[in-house]
Structure formats: structure tokens, C-alpha cells
Amino acid sequence: MTTLTLAVDRINARAATVDWKRVWLVALMVLPFVVFYAARLVVRAAGWAAAWVWAAGMEGWAAAGPKREGAG
């Protein structure tokens, strides 16, 4: 037998012992992790965008308002 055939046989033997119940449980635990991770990224991005828009609005408001005497 070749080395490749021996490796394939070992892989097939190990694959036959897979506990599918455990695989499905891990997959079910990964799903909420990925969903909440993505949600956290979206909330952080929305917060950053809202803060930037608020700061830009404050700058625009100050620029459009009356100028104080003596202010540069």
C-alpha cells in the first residue's frame, strides 16, 4: 500500500467515529455567537456614525450662528 492509501484509510477510520450529535451542538452554539458578533459590529458602526453626524451638526450650527466679538 502506498503512503497516500494508508493516510486515506486512517482518515476514513477517524471520520467513522464522528459523534454527529456533538457536531450539531457545536454548530448550534456557533450560530448565536456569529449573529451577536455581527450585531455588535453593526451597533458600534451605527454609534460611530451617529456621533460623527452629531459632531458635524454641532460644528455646522456653531459656524452658522452669530460670531462673538473678539473671537478669531
Biopython code that builds the backbone (N, CA, C, O; Angstrom):
import numpy as np
from Bio.PDB.StructureBuilder import StructureBuilder

atoms = [
    (1, "MET", "N", (0.832, -1.187, 0.000)),
    (1, "MET", "CA", (0.000, 0.000, 0.000)),
    (1, "MET", "C", (0.876, 1.250, 0.000)),
    (1, "MET", "O", (1.970, 1.262, 0.566)),
    (2, "THR", "N", (0.390, 2.261, -0.623)),
    (2, "THR", "CA", (1.147, 3.498, -0.677)),
    (2, "THR", "C", (0.867, 4.326, 0.565)),
    (2, "THR", "O", (-0.071, 4.056, 1.314)),
    (3, "THR", "N", (1.675, 5.312, 0.763)),
    (3, "THR", "CA", (1.502, 6.204, 1.903)),
    (3, "THR", "C", (0.177, 6.941, 1.816)),
    (3, "THR", "O", (-0.485, 7.162, 2.830)),
    (4, "LEU", "N", (-0.209, 7.320, 0.609)),
    (4, "LEU", "CA", (-1.485, 8.006, 0.421)),
    (4, "LEU", "C", (-2.648, 7.112, 0.797)),
    (4, "LEU", "O", (-3.588, 7.569, 1.447)),
    (5, "THR", "N", (-2.608, 5.867, 0.410)),
    (5, "THR", "CA", (-3.680, 4.933, 0.733)),
    (5, "THR", "C", (-3.771, 4.733, 2.243)),
    (5, "THR", "O", (-4.870, 4.669, 2.794)),
    (6, "LEU", "N", (-2.640, 4.636, 2.906)),
    (6, "LEU", "CA", (-2.639, 4.488, 4.359)),
    (6, "LEU", "C", (-3.221, 5.722, 5.036)),
    (6, "LEU", "O", (-3.970, 5.609, 6.007)),
    (7, "ALA", "N", (-2.878, 6.898, 4.525)),
    (7, "ALA", "CA", (-3.408, 8.132, 5.095)),
    (7, "ALA", "C", (-4.916, 8.207, 4.904)),
    (7, "ALA", "O", (-5.641, 8.594, 5.820)),
    (8, "VAL", "N", (-5.388, 7.841, 3.723)),
    (8, "VAL", "CA", (-6.828, 7.861, 3.450)),
    (8, "VAL", "C", (-7.551, 6.865, 4.352)),
    (8, "VAL", "O", (-8.641, 7.156, 4.846)),
    (9, "ASP", "N", (-6.967, 5.716, 4.567)),
    (9, "ASP", "CA", (-7.571, 4.726, 5.453)),
    (9, "ASP", "C", (-7.666, 5.247, 6.886)),
    (9, "ASP", "O", (-8.677, 5.037, 7.556)),
    (10, "ARG", "N", (-6.623, 5.923, 7.355)),
    (10, "ARG", "CA", (-6.660, 6.493, 8.705)),
    (10, "ARG", "C", (-7.713, 7.583, 8.805)),
    (10, "ARG", "O", (-8.418, 7.673, 9.810)),
    (11, "ILE", "N", (-7.826, 8.411, 7.778)),
    (11, "ILE", "CA", (-8.833, 9.479, 7.762)),
    (11, "ILE", "C", (-10.234, 8.878, 7.777)),
    (11, "ILE", "O", (-11.095, 9.343, 8.523)),
    (12, "ASN", "N", (-10.471, 7.862, 6.970)),
    (12, "ASN", "CA", (-11.780, 7.211, 6.938)),
    (12, "ASN", "C", (-12.117, 6.574, 8.282)),
    (12, "ASN", "O", (-13.267, 6.631, 8.719)),
    (13, "ALA", "N", (-11.138, 5.973, 8.939)),
    (13, "ALA", "CA", (-11.379, 5.361, 10.247)),
    (13, "ALA", "C", (-11.732, 6.421, 11.284)),
    (13, "ALA", "O", (-12.627, 6.219, 12.105)),
    (14, "ARG", "N", (-11.040, 7.531, 11.247)),
    (14, "ARG", "CA", (-11.338, 8.611, 12.199)),
    (14, "ARG", "C", (-12.696, 9.245, 11.885)),
    (14, "ARG", "O", (-13.440, 9.585, 12.804)),
    (15, "ALA", "N", (-13.025, 9.407, 10.611)),
    (15, "ALA", "CA", (-14.304, 10.001, 10.232)),
    (15, "ALA", "C", (-15.473, 9.114, 10.637)),
    (15, "ALA", "O", (-16.568, 9.615, 10.894)),
    (16, "ALA", "N", (-15.261, 7.829, 10.695)),
    (16, "ALA", "CA", (-16.333, 6.906, 11.086)),
    (16, "ALA", "C", (-16.688, 7.051, 12.556)),
    (16, "ALA", "O", (-17.772, 6.638, 12.967)),
    (17, "THR", "N", (-15.804, 7.626, 13.357)),
    (17, "THR", "CA", (-16.055, 7.763, 14.794)),
    (17, "THR", "C", (-16.624, 9.123, 15.173)),
    (17, "THR", "O", (-16.726, 9.429, 16.361)),
    (18, "VAL", "N", (-16.995, 9.944, 14.203)),
    (18, "VAL", "CA", (-17.517, 11.281, 14.489)),
    (18, "VAL", "C", (-18.851, 11.161, 15.221)),
    (18, "VAL", "O", (-19.739, 10.414, 14.808)),
    (19, "ASP", "N", (-18.972, 11.914, 16.320)),
    (19, "ASP", "CA", (-20.220, 11.978, 17.075)),
    (19, "ASP", "C", (-21.055, 13.134, 16.507)),
    (19, "ASP", "O", (-20.818, 14.296, 16.836)),
    (20, "TRP", "N", (-22.019, 12.809, 15.663)),
    (20, "TRP", "CA", (-22.793, 13.831, 14.956)),
    (20, "TRP", "C", (-23.633, 14.679, 15.895)),
    (20, "TRP", "O", (-23.912, 15.842, 15.602)),
    (21, "LYS", "N", (-24.037, 14.107, 17.020)),
    (21, "LYS", "CA", (-24.788, 14.894, 17.999)),
    (21, "LYS", "C", (-23.932, 16.049, 18.515)),
    (21, "LYS", "O", (-24.409, 17.175, 18.662)),
    (22, "ARG", "N", (-22.670, 15.755, 18.785)),
    (22, "ARG", "CA", (-21.766, 16.797, 19.262)),
    (22, "ARG", "C", (-21.486, 17.832, 18.165)),
    (22, "ARG", "O", (-21.389, 19.027, 18.447)),
    (23, "VAL", "N", (-21.360, 17.380, 16.940)),
    (23, "VAL", "CA", (-21.132, 18.312, 15.822)),
    (23, "VAL", "C", (-22.302, 19.279, 15.692)),
    (23, "VAL", "O", (-22.091, 20.479, 15.519)),
    (24, "TRP", "N", (-23.526, 18.780, 15.772)),
    (24, "TRP", "CA", (-24.704, 19.643, 15.672)),
    (24, "TRP", "C", (-24.815, 20.591, 16.856)),
    (24, "TRP", "O", (-25.229, 21.737, 16.685)),
    (25, "LEU", "N", (-24.456, 20.141, 18.050)),
    (25, "LEU", "CA", (-24.487, 21.024, 19.220)),
    (25, "LEU", "C", (-23.481, 22.158, 19.079)),
    (25, "LEU", "O", (-23.775, 23.301, 19.431)),
    (26, "VAL", "N", (-22.305, 21.848, 18.570)),
    (26, "VAL", "CA", (-21.304, 22.902, 18.351)),
    (26, "VAL", "C", (-21.805, 23.888, 17.295)),
    (26, "VAL", "O", (-21.659, 25.100, 17.452)),
    (27, "ALA", "N", (-22.389, 23.370, 16.232)),
    (27, "ALA", "CA", (-22.920, 24.247, 15.183)),
    (27, "ALA", "C", (-24.024, 25.152, 15.740)),
    (27, "ALA", "O", (-24.111, 26.326, 15.381)),
    (28, "LEU", "N", (-24.858, 24.603, 16.611)),
    (28, "LEU", "CA", (-25.927, 25.408, 17.213)),
    (28, "LEU", "C", (-25.379, 26.475, 18.153)),
    (28, "LEU", "O", (-26.004, 27.522, 18.321)),
    (29, "MET", "N", (-24.239, 26.234, 18.762)),
    (29, "MET", "CA", (-23.638, 27.233, 19.640)),
    (29, "MET", "C", (-22.886, 28.296, 18.843)),
    (29, "MET", "O", (-22.777, 29.441, 19.282)),
    (30, "VAL", "N", (-22.379, 27.928, 17.697)),
    (30, "VAL", "CA", (-21.644, 28.890, 16.864)),
    (30, "VAL", "C", (-22.610, 29.902, 16.241)),
    (30, "VAL", "O", (-22.262, 31.072, 16.083)),
    (31, "LEU", "N", (-23.790, 29.470, 15.896)),
    (31, "LEU", "CA", (-24.753, 30.352, 15.227)),
    (31, "LEU", "C", (-25.077, 31.593, 16.059)),
    (31, "LEU", "O", (-24.963, 32.700, 15.532)),
    (32, "PRO", "N", (-25.476, 31.470, 17.340)),
    (32, "PRO", "CA", (-25.743, 32.695, 18.111)),
    (32, "PRO", "C", (-24.496, 33.557, 18.293)),
    (32, "PRO", "O", (-24.590, 34.784, 18.299)),
    (33, "PHE", "N", (-23.334, 32.930, 18.440)),
    (33, "PHE", "CA", (-22.106, 33.701, 18.578)),
    (33, "PHE", "C", (-21.885, 34.583, 17.360)),
    (33, "PHE", "O", (-21.587, 35.769, 17.496)),
    (34, "VAL", "N", (-22.029, 34.015, 16.178)),
    (34, "VAL", "CA", (-21.808, 34.773, 14.938)),
    (34, "VAL", "C", (-22.860, 35.868, 14.787)),
    (34, "VAL", "O", (-22.535, 36.988, 14.391)),
    (35, "VAL", "N", (-24.107, 35.557, 15.096)),
    (35, "VAL", "CA", (-25.182, 36.552, 14.968)),
    (35, "VAL", "C", (-24.940, 37.733, 15.904)),
    (35, "VAL", "O", (-25.041, 38.885, 15.484)),
    (36, "PHE", "N", (-24.620, 37.456, 17.167)),
    (36, "PHE", "CA", (-24.423, 38.545, 18.119)),
    (36, "PHE", "C", (-23.119, 39.306, 17.860)),
    (36, "PHE", "O", (-23.039, 40.504, 18.131)),
    (37, "TYR", "N", (-22.122, 38.631, 17.349)),
    (37, "TYR", "CA", (-20.889, 39.321, 16.982)),
    (37, "TYR", "C", (-21.166, 40.316, 15.856)),
    (37, "TYR", "O", (-20.710, 41.458, 15.902)),
    (38, "ALA", "N", (-21.912, 39.875, 14.851)),
    (38, "ALA", "CA", (-22.260, 40.763, 13.739)),
    (38, "ALA", "C", (-23.139, 41.915, 14.227)),
    (38, "ALA", "O", (-22.973, 43.054, 13.791)),
    (39, "ALA", "N", (-24.075, 41.616, 15.133)),
    (39, "ALA", "CA", (-24.944, 42.667, 15.669)),
    (39, "ALA", "C", (-24.127, 43.703, 16.430)),
    (39, "ALA", "O", (-24.399, 44.901, 16.341)),
    (40, "ARG", "N", (-23.131, 43.247, 17.173)),
    (40, "ARG", "CA", (-22.277, 44.177, 17.915)),
    (40, "ARG", "C", (-21.511, 45.086, 16.958)),
    (40, "ARG", "O", (-21.375, 46.283, 17.213)),
    (41, "LEU", "N", (-21.017, 44.532, 15.874)),
    (41, "LEU", "CA", (-20.310, 45.355, 14.895)),
    (41, "LEU", "C", (-21.234, 46.403, 14.283)),
    (41, "LEU", "O", (-20.831, 47.548, 14.082)),
    (42, "VAL", "N", (-22.464, 46.013, 13.990)),
    (42, "VAL", "CA", (-23.433, 46.949, 13.405)),
    (42, "VAL", "C", (-23.767, 48.061, 14.391)),
    (42, "VAL", "O", (-23.828, 49.230, 14.009)),
    (43, "VAL", "N", (-23.985, 47.705, 15.665)),
    (43, "VAL", "CA", (-24.316, 48.717, 16.672)),
    (43, "VAL", "C", (-23.143, 49.675, 16.874)),
    (43, "VAL", "O", (-23.338, 50.885, 16.990)),
    (44, "ARG", "N", (-21.928, 49.132, 16.914)),
    (44, "ARG", "CA", (-20.760, 50.013, 17.059)),
    (44, "ARG", "C", (-20.623, 50.954, 15.871)),
    (44, "ARG", "O", (-20.333, 52.136, 16.052)),
    (45, "ALA", "N", (-20.826, 50.452, 14.670)),
    (45, "ALA", "CA", (-20.723, 51.292, 13.476)),
    (45, "ALA", "C", (-21.814, 52.356, 13.467)),
    (45, "ALA", "O", (-21.560, 53.505, 13.106)),
    (46, "ALA", "N", (-23.026, 51.977, 13.862)),
    (46, "ALA", "CA", (-24.126, 52.944, 13.908)),
    (46, "ALA", "C", (-23.852, 54.015, 14.963)),
    (46, "ALA", "O", (-24.131, 55.193, 14.738)),
    (47, "GLY", "N", (-23.310, 53.614, 16.107)),
    (47, "GLY", "CA", (-22.969, 54.589, 17.149)),
    (47, "GLY", "C", (-21.891, 55.548, 16.688)),
    (47, "GLY", "O", (-21.972, 56.750, 16.943)),
    (48, "TRP", "N", (-20.877, 55.021, 16.006)),
    (48, "TRP", "CA", (-19.819, 55.886, 15.499)),
    (48, "TRP", "C", (-20.381, 56.872, 14.474)),
    (48, "TRP", "O", (-20.053, 58.058, 14.501)),
    (49, "ALA", "N", (-21.226, 56.377, 13.577)),
    (49, "ALA", "CA", (-21.815, 57.248, 12.557)),
    (49, "ALA", "C", (-22.708, 58.307, 13.195)),
    (49, "ALA", "O", (-22.681, 59.468, 12.785)),
    (50, "ALA", "N", (-23.500, 57.919, 14.194)),
    (50, "ALA", "CA", (-24.371, 58.889, 14.873)),
    (50, "ALA", "C", (-23.537, 59.952, 15.588)),
    (50, "ALA", "O", (-23.879, 61.133, 15.543)),
    (51, "ALA", "N", (-22.457, 59.554, 16.241)),
    (51, "ALA", "CA", (-21.588, 60.513, 16.927)),
    (51, "ALA", "C", (-20.947, 61.464, 15.926)),
    (51, "ALA", "O", (-20.826, 62.660, 16.191)),
    (52, "TRP", "N", (-20.539, 60.940, 14.785)),
    (52, "TRP", "CA", (-19.916, 61.790, 13.767)),
    (52, "TRP", "C", (-20.929, 62.792, 13.210)),
    (52, "TRP", "O", (-20.616, 63.969, 13.032)),
    (53, "VAL", "N", (-22.137, 62.317, 12.939)),
    (53, "VAL", "CA", (-23.178, 63.216, 12.412)),
    (53, "VAL", "C", (-23.527, 64.281, 13.450)),
    (53, "VAL", "O", (-23.710, 65.448, 13.102)),
    (54, "TRP", "N", (-23.622, 63.889, 14.721)),
    (54, "TRP", "CA", (-23.923, 64.853, 15.779)),
    (54, "TRP", "C", (-22.822, 65.913, 15.863)),
    (54, "TRP", "O", (-23.118, 67.105, 15.950)),
    (55, "ALA", "N", (-21.560, 65.489, 15.839)),
    (55, "ALA", "CA", (-20.448, 66.432, 15.915)),
    (55, "ALA", "C", (-20.428, 67.355, 14.697)),
    (55, "ALA", "O", (-20.153, 68.548, 14.826)),
    (56, "ALA", "N", (-20.715, 66.810, 13.528)),
    (56, "ALA", "CA", (-20.761, 67.642, 12.322)),
    (56, "ALA", "C", (-21.897, 68.655, 12.421)),
    (56, "ALA", "O", (-21.742, 69.806, 12.012)),
    (57, "GLY", "N", (-23.026, 68.236, 12.955)),
    (57, "GLY", "CA", (-24.154, 69.161, 13.140)),
    (57, "GLY", "C", (-23.818, 70.273, 14.120)),
    (57, "GLY", "O", (-24.177, 71.429, 13.895)),
    (58, "MET", "N", (-23.130, 69.934, 15.210)),
    (58, "MET", "CA", (-22.731, 70.958, 16.180)),
    (58, "MET", "C", (-21.766, 71.966, 15.546)),
    (58, "MET", "O", (-21.871, 73.169, 15.782)),
    (59, "GLU", "N", (-20.837, 71.466, 14.749)),
    (59, "GLU", "CA", (-19.899, 72.367, 14.064)),
    (59, "GLU", "C", (-20.638, 73.268, 13.078)),
    (59, "GLU", "O", (-20.367, 74.467, 13.002)),
    (60, "GLY", "N", (-21.567, 72.694, 12.331)),
    (60, "GLY", "CA", (-22.351, 73.491, 11.386)),
    (60, "GLY", "C", (-23.199, 74.532, 12.091)),
    (60, "GLY", "O", (-23.307, 75.668, 11.629)),
    (61, "TRP", "N", (-23.805, 74.148, 13.213)),
    (61, "TRP", "CA", (-24.627, 75.071, 13.988)),
    (61, "TRP", "C", (-23.771, 76.243, 14.499)),
    (61, "TRP", "O", (-24.174, 77.405, 14.428)),
    (62, "ALA", "N", (-22.588, 75.905, 15.011)),
    (62, "ALA", "CA", (-21.697, 76.947, 15.516)),
    (62, "ALA", "C", (-21.208, 77.843, 14.383)),
    (62, "ALA", "O", (-21.088, 79.054, 14.564)),
    (63, "ALA", "N", (-20.925, 77.266, 13.224)),
    (63, "ALA", "CA", (-20.438, 78.070, 12.102)),
    (63, "ALA", "C", (-21.524, 78.981, 11.551)),
    (63, "ALA", "O", (-21.218, 80.069, 11.063)),
    (64, "ALA", "N", (-22.788, 78.565, 11.615)),
    (64, "ALA", "CA", (-23.869, 79.357, 11.060)),
    (64, "ALA", "C", (-24.384, 80.400, 12.046)),
    (64, "ALA", "O", (-25.071, 81.341, 11.648)),
    (65, "GLY", "N", (-24.065, 80.245, 13.305)),
    (65, "GLY", "CA", (-24.571, 81.165, 14.336)),
    (65, "GLY", "C", (-23.836, 82.488, 14.318)),
    (65, "GLY", "O", (-22.875, 82.689, 13.576)),
    (66, "PRO", "N", (-24.329, 83.395, 15.175)),
    (66, "PRO", "CA", (-23.678, 84.709, 15.248)),
    (66, "PRO", "C", (-22.259, 84.588, 15.812)),
    (66, "PRO", "O", (-21.976, 83.746, 16.665)),
    (67, "LYS", "N", (-21.397, 85.439, 15.315)),
    (67, "LYS", "CA", (-19.994, 85.405, 15.744)),
    (67, "LYS", "C", (-19.841, 86.299, 16.966)),
    (67, "LYS", "O", (-20.432, 87.377, 17.042)),
    (68, "ARG", "N", (-19.050, 85.842, 17.909)),
    (68, "ARG", "CA", (-18.755, 86.672, 19.081)),
    (68, "ARG", "C", (-17.678, 87.676, 18.732)),
    (68, "ARG", "O", (-16.780, 87.404, 17.936)),
    (69, "GLU", "N", (-17.786, 88.813, 19.329)),
    (69, "GLU", "CA", (-16.746, 89.822, 19.094)),
    (69, "GLU", "C", (-15.473, 89.386, 19.785)),
    (69, "GLU", "O", (-15.502, 88.900, 20.916)),
    (70, "GLY", "N", (-14.378, 89.558, 19.114)),
    (70, "GLY", "CA", (-13.093, 89.192, 19.667)),
    (70, "GLY", "C", (-12.722, 87.735, 19.403)),
    (70, "GLY", "O", (-11.589, 87.329, 19.663)),
    (71, "ALA", "N", (-13.651, 86.957, 18.896)),
    (71, "ALA", "CA", (-13.354, 85.561, 18.604)),
    (71, "ALA", "C", (-12.680, 85.504, 17.223)),
    (71, "ALA", "O", (-13.100, 86.192, 16.293)),
    (72, "GLY", "N", (-11.643, 84.687, 17.104)),
    (72, "GLY", "CA", (-10.846, 84.604, 15.910)),
    (72, "GLY", "C", (-11.547, 84.061, 14.777)),
    (72, "GLY", "O", (-10.972, 83.939, 13.695)),
]
sb = StructureBuilder()
sb.init_structure("model")
sb.init_model(0)
sb.init_chain("A")
sb.init_seg("    ")
for serial, (resi, resn, name, xyz) in enumerate(atoms, 1):
    if name == "N":
        sb.init_residue(resn, " ", resi, " ")
    sb.init_atom(name, np.array(xyz, "f"), 0.0, 1.0, " ", f" {name:<3s}", serial, name[0])
structure = sb.get_structure()
